[in-house]
Amino acid sequence: MGRWWWRFWRRRRIRVMVNIKRCFIHTFMPPWRWRLAFSPATLKAIEQAVKSSETRHSGELRFAIENALAPASVWQGLTGRQRATEVFSNLHVWDTEENSGVLIYVLLADREVHIVADRGINRRVAASEWEAIAGSMQQAFKSGEFLRGSLAGIEAITSLLAAYFPATAINPNELADTPVIVNT
């Protein structure tokens, strides 16, 4: 066996160790953990920010928080991004008149934020802009500032949506404004 075998085995071992660690974190994440990060007051402030945001544009925002993924899903390699896309579909964020729905998805176990936008807005906004907003939210969350990070993220998304989907005279609220706590 040559050097290539050693490199292959080393990469494989590292990948398995990372997967075991991630599975462990998701398995033993307390089901109430999200309450420490997102208190009732924080959830109410997020709801008010979404409600206020939607008066400035014709897009729709949803905010979803998931504590942890099912261990089997983690072991099979389900990423936070893939789960965010599933939640986007399950919450029917794609089901808006102008295809301008946006989901902010927070996965606490992996400490990740993902922003998934419908095809109408994705045609106009680069993926790098969504990643920048998600990155700034993650930085605030790492500092324990969940309210500040959430509100700043909503404000940044509002600016993008207002530029591409300005408010109209008839602006129905197509999706609920309250943050969703996703149970796996």
N, C-alpha and C positions, 0 to 999 in steps of 0.2 A: 504494500500500500504506500502510496506516495504522499506528498505534501497536500495534494488536493483533498485527500480523504480526511486528513487532520483538520483542514479548514472547514470542510463540510460538517464534520462531527462537532467542532467547536461552535459553529453558528447554530446548528440544530440544538445543542445543549443549552445555549444561551436563550434561544427562543422558547424552549420548554420551561426553563426556569422562570422566565418572565411571565409565561402563561400561568404557571403554578402560583406565582405571587399575585397576579391579577385575580385569579380565581379565588384565592384565599381572601383577598380584600373584599370582593363582592359577596362571598359567602358569609363573612362575619361582620359585615356592615350592619349596625343596629337599625331596625326598621324606623325608628324615631329620629334618626340622625338629621334628617332634613329639617326637622323643627328647630334645631339649634341654629342652623344657618338662615332659615327663612321663618321668622316669627310671624304671628298673625298681623302685627303692625307692618312688617316688611311686605307681606303678601298683599295687604290692603293698599300700600303705597304703590306697588307694582301695578295693581289693578287700576288705580287712579291714573298712573302714568300712561298705561295703554289706552284708557278711555280718552285722556287728553290728547294723546298722539293721534288717534284716529279722527279727531276733528280737523287736523291739519293736512290730511291726505285722504285718498280714497282706497288705500290699502288696508289690510287687516293683519293684526299682530296676535300671536298666541305665545304664551310663556309657559313652558313645561319643565317640571323638576322631577328627576328620577333619582332615587336613592342609590340603587344598585341593580345590576342585571342578574338574571337567573344564572347560577353557576354553570349549568349545562351550556347556556348560550355563550358564556365567556370562554369555556373550554373549547367550544367549536370555533372560536375566533371572531365572534360578533364584535365589531368595533362600535365606539360611541357614535361615529358618523352614520353607520348603517342603522343603528337603533334610532337615531334622530330622524332618519328618513322614514322608518316604520311609524314612529309617533306622528310625524307630519301627515302620513296617510290615515292613520287611525283617528286623528282629531279632525280630519276633513279640512285641513288648512288649504288644500288645493281647490276646494269647492267654493271659490269666490267668483263673482261676476267678471272681474277684469283680470283674473289669474294673478292677483297681487297679494297673496297671503304670504306671511313670513312667520316662521317658528323659531323661537329662541329656546333651545334645549340645553338643560343643565344636567350633567351626569355627575353626581357628587362622588361616587366611589372612585372614578377615574380623574376627578377634578378637571373635567372638560366642559367647554361650552361650544355648541354647534349652532349655526344659523342656517336654516334651510328655507329657501325662497321658492315660490312658485315660478313657473316658466315665464309668465308675463314680466315679472321684475328681473328675473335672471338674464333675460335678453339684454337688459340695459345696464345692469350692475355687474361689475367684475367679481369673480370669486375672491380675489385678493382683498377687496373692500369688506366682504363679509368676514373673512379670516382676521382682518385687522380689528374689527369690532369685537369679535369673539375673543381674540387675544387680550384686548384691553380689559374685557370683563373678567377673564381668567386671572389676570394680574391683580385686580381688585379683590377677587374671591380668595386668592392666596393670602392676602393681607387680612382676611376675615371681614372685609367690607362688602358684604353681600348686597346691602341696600344701595350703596353708592355705585357699585359695579353694574347692578341691574338697571338702575335709573339712567346711568351714562350710556349703557348699551341701547336702551329703548330710545333715548334722545338721538343717538347717532343713526339708528335705523329710521327714525322719524324724519331726519334731515334728508336721507336718501329717498325715502318714499315721497316726501313733499316735493322733491325736485322732479321726480319721474311720474308720479301719480297725484297731481294736485287735487285738493278737495273740490268737490262739485256741489251744486245746489242740492241734489238728491244723493245723500251719502248714508245708505242703510248700514247698520251694524250687523254684518253677516256672521261673525264669530263671537263667542263669549269673550269678555275681557278678563275674567278671573283667571289667575294662574292655575295650572293643572298639576296635581301631584300624581305622577304615573306610578301605578302599582304593577309590578311585573307578575 
